[in-house]
Amino acid sequence: MPIGSPQWMYSAGPADQDFGYSLRFNNDDSAYLSKTPTSAGNRKTWTFSCWIKRNNLGVGGVIFGAVGDNARMRWSSDRIQWEFNNTQTWRLTTTQKFRDPSAWFHILINVDTTQGTASNRMSMYINGVKVTAFDNEDYPTADGEGGTNNNSLQSIGRDATNSDNYLDSYLAEVHFIDGTALTPTSFGETGDYGEWKPKTVSGLTYGTNGFYLSFAGGGIMAATGGTITTVGDYKVHSFTSNGTFTPTSVPSVNNYVEYLVIAGGGSGGQGVRGDGVNRSGGGGGAGGYRTGMLSVTAQAYSITVGAGGAAVAPNSGSGANPGLAGSNSVFSTITSIGGGGGGSGHGGAPTSGGSGGGGAHHDTSGGAATSGQGNAGGRGYENPGYHAGGGGGAGAVGADGVDGGPNGAGGAGLASSITGSSVTRAGGGGGGGTNTDGAGGSGGGTAGDSHTAATANTGSGGGGAGNSSGNTGAGGSGIVILRYKFQ
């Protein structure tokens, strides 16, 4: 999970609990964790579980939240509150107050708005016992969707919506389950003295956006392969060409790497000059964009970095050649699909991919995207002027060509800080206009004065040609980046 603040404070867990390590959130340091999923998960059914110990009484803070409409679990006057305010209100605020700064305890919230009975659609458990005494008790409507698990900023340790209300507590064993409403027995058990304690968790299905943060420290992993850099407590392995990632030391717990796998982008579509009309080509679609966590073992993992789609020559063949699709990038079980090629100005349809290529001649629709990896290309506009659509990007659909112009911009890419600084990749290539070529994608290509190739190792789409005067823009090659805690 990306770090939202450079200041992390780790401390050993308490001797009477089997945590190993915990993470301290100090509100004075404004420390937090954040992640923006590339696609929405199940917003009707999920589970959040954590162990927590307060640092200071009287200091509040958000434990877990999401951007939009106050979707958050927080301290509220020493009570625990879960709330979501939109056109409806979901809220549970405990009557019980928690004022022992020496005590660890377990909190679990589960949501399942598909349940017929309102009170079964949202539950809170403390130390394995379902809470029934609330100061506020407002349940979701049937099949309601909350802000949690959307494709928007999710934070641990602060209010994601307002970027404030920092947490002042220790956290350990944080789980988020996407798509299943679980009970506390999945995460804890009763000890010999009747106490509720954590247990070794196994056999859970985390779903699309689920995660597990153990906060274990102390030299947890070592590996070889790619270009290796150090960012704080993380080792980062970057692959700009095919290679091998080999973990050489992997613990039995916290054996996860964070990955960013981007496929090669598609090239722009061919332009053609004929019948007195310059017909433009669509922009290339971005390569598939996948990020998340994956457990590894001490073995060699082949890394494939997809090539970008090659440029298409002017008036080659029949003059109806769309752009070429990019190639897939692969890490273990994670495959990102190459971006689709842009449509041809002489009738060649755009292709689908991680993100779809932009449409061109005869009102051609843009290519389709792979679910969870990108977005569709924009539509081409036929008359007057033949203004082509932009290729889809990882963050947005490609723009349509417009009557009378302009040509469609490529869809926006997505930013990632996996390497320690924010970089935007996988933008769609811009579509060509009657006399204007499309720019290569990065954050999303726009009109340019050449059919520009996308930047290498961004997985972005190439620009579409505005006429037959030159090659289309080639797609950018992909990239695979892995990182893990090493201390």
C-alpha positions in Angstrom: 0.0 0.0 0.0 1.4 3.4 -0.9 2.7 5.6 1.9 0.8 8.9 2.1 3.3 10.5 4.6 7.1 10.0 4.8 6.9 9.8 8.6 6.2 6.3 9.9 6.7 5.2 13.4 7.0 1.5 14.2 7.0 -0.1 17.7 7.0 -3.6 19.0 3.6 -5.0 19.9 2.6 -5.5 23.6 4.1 -8.5 25.3 0.7 -10.0 26.2 -0.6 -10.0 22.6 0.6 -12.1 19.6 1.0 -9.2 17.2 4.8 -9.3 16.4 4.7 -5.6 15.4 2.3 -2.7 15.2 2.3 0.7 13.5 2.0 3.8 15.6 0.0 6.7 14.1 1.0 10.0 15.8 -1.4 12.8 15.0 1.4 15.4 15.6 3.3 13.8 12.6 0.3 13.8 10.3 1.1 10.2 9.4 -1.3 8.1 7.3 -1.6 5.4 4.6 -3.4 5.9 1.4 -4.4 4.0 -1.8 -6.6 4.8 -4.8 -7.9 1.6 -6.4 -7.8 1.5 -10.1 -11.4 0.3 -10.2 -14.3 0.1 -7.7 -14.8 -3.1 -5.8 -18.0 -4.3 -4.1 -19.5 -1.2 -2.5 -22.4 -3.2 -1.0 -20.5 -5.9 0.8 -17.2 -5.7 2.7 -15.4 -6.2 6.0 -12.9 -4.1 7.8 -11.0 -5.6 10.8 -8.2 -4.2 12.9 -6.5 -4.3 16.4 -6.1 -0.9 18.0 -4.6 0.8 21.1 -5.1 4.5 21.8 -2.1 6.7 22.4 -3.8 9.7 24.1 -7.3 10.1 25.5 -9.2 13.1 24.2 -7.5 12.9 20.8 -9.8 11.6 18.1 -8.8 10.7 14.6 -10.1 8.6 11.6 -9.1 5.0 11.6 -10.2 4.1 8.1 -12.1 6.2 5.5 -12.7 7.1 1.9 -13.1 10.3 -0.1 -16.6 11.5 -0.4 -19.6 12.0 1.9 -17.8 11.3 5.2 -17.3 7.5 4.7 -15.1 6.8 7.7 -14.6 4.9 11.0 -13.3 7.3 13.7 -13.1 8.2 17.4 -16.0 10.4 18.4 -15.8 11.6 22.0 -14.1 8.3 23.1 -16.7 6.3 21.2 -16.3 4.4 18.0 -18.3 5.7 15.1 -18.8 4.4 11.6 -20.7 6.8 9.2 -21.4 7.5 5.6 -23.5 10.5 4.7 -24.9 10.8 1.2 -28.5 10.9 0.0 -28.9 8.4 2.8 -27.2 8.2 6.2 -25.4 5.1 7.6 -24.2 5.6 11.1 -23.3 3.5 14.2 -21.9 5.3 17.3 -21.2 3.1 20.3 -22.7 4.1 23.7 -19.7 2.5 25.3 -16.6 4.7 25.7 -13.0 3.5 25.4 -10.7 5.2 27.8 -8.0 2.7 28.6 -4.8 3.7 26.7 -3.0 0.5 27.8 -5.6 -1.9 26.3 -5.5 -3.4 22.8 -8.9 -4.3 21.4 -10.4 -5.6 18.2 -12.8 -3.7 16.0 -14.7 -5.3 13.1 -17.3 -3.5 10.8 -19.1 -5.5 8.2 -21.6 -4.2 5.6 -24.0 -6.2 3.4 -26.7 -4.1 2.0 -28.2 -7.0 0.1 -29.8 -8.3 3.4 -33.5 -7.9 3.7 -33.5 -6.9 7.3 -32.1 -3.4 7.8 -30.2 -4.2 11.1 -28.4 -7.0 9.3 -27.0 -4.7 6.7 -24.3 -3.2 8.9 -22.8 -4.6 12.1 -20.0 -3.6 14.6 -18.1 -6.0 16.8 -15.8 -5.2 19.7 -13.5 -8.0 21.0 -15.6 -10.6 19.2 -18.9 -9.4 20.7 -21.6 -7.8 18.5 -22.4 -4.3 19.7 -26.1 -3.6 20.4 -26.0 -0.4 22.4 -25.7 2.7 20.1 -26.1 6.4 20.6 -26.7 6.6 16.8 -28.1 3.7 14.8 -28.9 4.4 11.1 -28.7 1.4 8.7 -28.2 1.4 4.9 -31.1 1.2 2.5 -31.5 -2.1 0.6 -28.7 -2.5 -2.0 -27.2 0.9 -1.1 -23.7 1.7 -2.1 -21.3 3.5 0.1 -18.1 5.5 -0.5 -15.9 2.7 0.8 -14.2 0.5 -1.8 -14.9 3.0 -4.6 -12.2 3.9 -7.1 -11.4 7.0 -5.0 -8.8 7.8 -2.3 -9.0 5.4 0.6 -7.0 6.3 3.8 -5.9 4.7 7.0 -5.0 7.2 9.8 -6.8 10.3 8.6 -10.0 11.7 7.0 -9.6 11.0 3.3 -12.3 13.6 2.3 -10.9 16.6 4.2 -7.3 15.5 4.7 -7.4 16.1 8.4 -8.4 14.5 11.7 -5.2 12.4 12.0 -5.2 9.3 14.1 -3.3 9.0 17.4 -3.3 5.2 18.0 -1.4 2.0 17.4 -2.8 -0.3 14.7 -2.0 -4.0 14.0 -3.4 -6.8 11.8 -5.4 -4.6 9.5 -7.6 -6.5 7.0 -10.1 -5.3 4.4 -12.2 -8.0 2.7 -13.8 -6.9 -0.6 -17.1 -8.7 -1.4 -17.7 -10.7 1.9 -19.3 -9.8 5.2 -17.3 -11.8 7.8 -17.6 -12.2 11.5 -14.8 -11.8 14.1 -14.0 -15.5 14.2 -12.2 -15.1 10.9 -9.6 -12.9 12.7 -9.6 -13.7 16.4 -10.4 -16.4 19.0 -11.0 -16.9 22.7 -7.9 -17.6 24.7 -7.3 -19.8 27.7 -8.5 -17.1 30.2 -11.5 -16.0 28.2 -9.7 -13.1 26.5 -10.3 -12.3 22.9 -7.0 -12.5 21.0 -5.7 -12.5 17.4 -5.1 -15.7 15.5 -3.2 -16.7 12.4 -5.5 -15.8 9.5 -5.7 -18.2 6.6 -8.0 -19.1 3.8 -9.6 -15.7 3.3 -10.6 -14.3 -0.1 -9.7 -10.7 -0.2 -11.4 -9.8 -3.5 -10.5 -7.1 -6.0 -9.4 -4.3 -3.6 -8.9 -6.3 -0.4 -5.6 -6.1 1.6 -3.8 -7.3 4.6 -1.3 -5.1 6.5 0.6 -7.0 9.2 3.1 -4.1 9.9 5.7 -6.8 10.6 9.3 -5.4 10.5 12.8 -6.5 11.0 14.4 -7.5 7.6 11.4 -9.3 6.2 12.4 -10.0 2.6 15.3 -9.9 0.2 15.3 -10.4 -3.6 17.3 -9.9 -6.8 16.3 -8.7 -10.3 15.7 -5.5 -12.2 17.0 -2.1 -11.2 16.9 -1.9 -7.4 16.5 1.3 -5.4 15.8 2.1 -1.8 12.9 4.3 -0.7 12.6 4.5 3.1 11.9 1.0 4.4 11.2 -0.3 1.0 13.3 -2.0 -1.8 12.0 -1.2 -5.2 12.7 -3.4 -8.3 12.0 -1.7 -11.6 11.9 -3.8 -14.9 12.0 -1.8 -18.1 12.7 -5.0 -20.1 12.2 -8.7 -19.6 13.9 -10.2 -16.5 13.6 -12.3 -13.4 12.5 -11.4 -9.9 13.9 -13.8 -7.4 13.0 -13.5 -3.6 15.9 -15.1 -1.8 14.6 -14.6 1.7 10.8 -14.8 2.4 9.2 -14.9 5.9 6.2 -17.1 6.6 4.2 -14.0 7.3 4.1 -10.6 5.5 5.4 -12.3 2.4 3.8 -9.7 0.1 5.1 -7.5 -2.6 3.3 -4.5 -4.0 3.2 -4.5 -7.8 2.6 -2.1 -10.6 2.2 -4.0 -13.9 1.6 -1.9 -17.1 1.4 -3.4 -20.6 2.6 -1.8 -23.8 0.5 0.9 -25.3 -1.2 0.7 -28.8 0.0 2.8 -31.7 -2.1 5.5 -33.4 -4.2 4.7 -36.5 -3.2 5.5 -40.0 -4.3 8.7 -41.7 -5.1 8.8 -45.4 -5.4 11.5 -48.1 -7.9 10.8 -50.8 -11.0 12.1 -52.6 -9.8 15.6 -51.6 -10.2 14.8 -47.9 -7.7 14.1 -45.2 -9.0 11.4 -43.0 -7.4 11.1 -39.6 -6.4 8.1 -37.5 -7.5 7.4 -33.9 -5.2 7.5 -30.9 -3.7 4.4 -29.5 -5.0 3.0 -26.2 -2.9 2.7 -23.1 -1.6 -0.6 -21.9 -3.5 -2.4 -19.1 -2.7 -0.9 -15.6 -2.8 -3.3 -12.6 -1.6 -2.6 -9.1 -2.1 -4.4 -5.8 -0.4 -6.9 -3.4 0.7 -10.5 -4.1 2.2 -13.1 -1.9 5.5 -14.6 -3.1 7.8 -17.5 -2.2 11.5 -18.1 -2.6 11.5 -18.9 -6.3 12.3 -17.2 -9.6 9.4 -15.2 -11.2 9.7 -14.4 -14.9 9.0 -10.8 -15.8 7.6 -9.9 -19.2 7.6 -6.2 -20.2 5.2 -5.6 -23.1 6.4 -3.8 -26.2 4.4 -0.8 -27.5 2.6 -1.2 -30.8 4.8 -0.3 -33.7 4.1 2.8 -35.9 2.1 2.2 -39.1 3.5 3.7 -42.3 1.3 6.1 -44.4 -0.9 4.5 -47.0 0.6 1.1 -46.4 -1.2 -1.8 -47.8 -4.8 -1.0 -48.6 -4.6 2.3 -46.7 -7.0 1.0 -44.1 -4.5 -0.1 -41.4 -5.4 0.7 -37.8 -2.7 1.0 -35.2 -1.1 -2.0 -33.7 -1.9 -3.3 -30.3 0.7 -3.3 -27.5 2.0 -6.5 -25.9 1.1 -7.9 -22.5 3.2 -7.4 -19.4 3.3 -10.3 -16.9 4.4 -10.9 -13.3 3.4 -14.2 -11.8 -0.4 -14.5 -12.0 -0.8 -10.8 -12.9 -1.2 -10.1 -16.6 -1.8 -6.6 -18.0 -3.3 -6.6 -21.5 -1.6 -4.5 -24.3 -3.4 -1.3 -25.4 -5.6 -1.3 -28.5 -4.5 0.3 -31.7 -6.2 3.4 -33.0 -8.7 3.2 -35.9 -7.6 4.0 -39.5 -8.8 7.0 -41.4 -9.8 4.7 -44.3 -12.1 2.4 -42.4 -10.0 0.1 -40.3 -11.7 -0.3 -36.9 -9.8 0.4 -33.7 -8.9 -2.6 -31.5 -9.7 -3.4 -27.9 -7.1 -3.9 -25.2 -6.1 -2.9 -21.7 -7.5 0.5 -22.9 -9.2 0.7 -26.3 -7.9 2.6 -29.3 -9.7 5.7 -30.6 -12.2 5.5 -33.4 -11.8 7.2 -36.8 -13.6 6.9 -40.1 -17.4 6.7 -40.4 -18.3 7.4 -36.8 -16.4 4.4 -35.6 -16.8 3.7 -31.9 -13.6 3.4 -29.8 -12.2 0.1 -28.9 -13.3 -1.6 -25.7 -11.2 -1.9 -22.5 -10.3 -4.8 -20.3 -12.3 -4.7 -17.0 -10.3 -3.3 -14.2 -7.3 -2.4 -16.4 -8.3 0.7 -18.4 -10.9 2.6 -20.4 -12.5 2.7 -23.8 -11.3 4.8 -26.7 -13.3 7.8 -27.9 -15.6 7.8 -31.0 -14.4 9.3 -34.3 -16.5 11.9 -36.0 -17.0 11.5 -39.8 -18.3 14.8 -41.3 -17.2 17.4 -41.7 -13.5 17.0 -41.2 -12.9 13.4 -40.0 -11.8 14.2 -36.4 -10.7 11.0 -34.7 -11.2 9.9 -31.1 -8.5 9.7 -28.5 -7.3 6.4 -27.1 -8.5 5.3 -23.7 -6.2 5.8 -20.7 -5.8 4.0 -17.4 -7.6 6.9 -15.6 -10.3 8.0 -18.1 -12.0 7.2 -21.5 -10.6 8.8 -24.6 -12.4 11.9 -25.8 -14.6 11.8 -28.9 -13.8 13.7 -32.1 -16.1 16.7 -32.4 -18.1 18.1 -35.3 -15.8 20.7 -36.8 -13.0 19.8 -34.5 -11.1 19.4 -32.3 -9.8 15.8 -32.5 -10.3 13.8 -29.3 -7.6 13.9 -26.6 -6.3 10.7 -25.1 -7.7 9.5 -21.8 -5.8 10.5 -18.7 -3.3 8.1 -17.1 -2.9 7.2 -13.5 -0.3 8.4 -11.0 1.6 6.0 -8.7 4.1 6.7 -6.0 5.4 3.1 -5.8 9.0 4.4 -6.7 8.8 7.1 -4.0 7.7 9.9 -6.2 4.4 10.4 -8.1 4.6 9.4 -11.8 1.7 9.4 -14.2 1.7 6.6 -16.7 -0.7 4.8 -19.2 -2.3 7.8 -20.9 -4.1 7.4 -24.2 -2.8 8.8 -27.4 -4.5 11.8 -29.0 -6.7 11.3 -32.1 -5.8 13.0 -35.4 -7.8 15.8 -37.0 -8.2 16.7 -40.6 -4.8 18.5 -40.8 -3.7 17.9 -37.2 -1.9 14.9 -35.8 -2.4 13.5 -32.4 0.2 13.6 -29.6 1.5 10.6 -27.8 0.0 9.8 -24.5 1.5 10.3 -21.0 -1.1 11.8 -18.8 -3.4 11.7 -21.9 -2.4 12.9 -25.4 -3.8 16.0 -27.0 -3.5 17.5 -30.5 0.1 18.1 -31.6 2.0 19.0 -34.7 3.4 15.5 -35.2 2.0 12.0 -34.8 4.0 11.6 -31.6 5.3 8.3 -30.2 4.5 7.7 -26.6 7.3 7.8 -24.0 9.0 4.5 -23.4 8.1 2.5 -20.3 4.9 4.4 -19.6 2.5 2.0 -21.4 0.9 5.1 -23.1 -0.8 5.1 -26.5 0.7 6.7 -29.6 -0.8 9.6 -31.5 -3.0 9.1 -34.5 -2.0 10.5 -37.9 -3.9 13.5 -39.4 -3.3 12.5 -43.0 -1.0 10.3 -45.0 2.1 12.4 -44.6 4.0 10.3 -42.1 4.0 7.2 -39.8 1.6 7.0 -36.9 2.8 7.4 -33.3 4.2 4.2 -31.8 2.9 3.0 -28.4 5.1 3.3 -25.3 6.6 0.1 -23.9 5.3 -1.1 -20.6 6.9 -1.5 -17.2 6.8 -3.8 -14.1 7.7 -2.3 -10.7 7.7 -4.4 -7.4 8.4 -3.3 -3.9 8.5 -4.7 -0.4 9.6 -3.8 3.1 13.1 -4.9 3.9 13.6 -3.5 7.4 
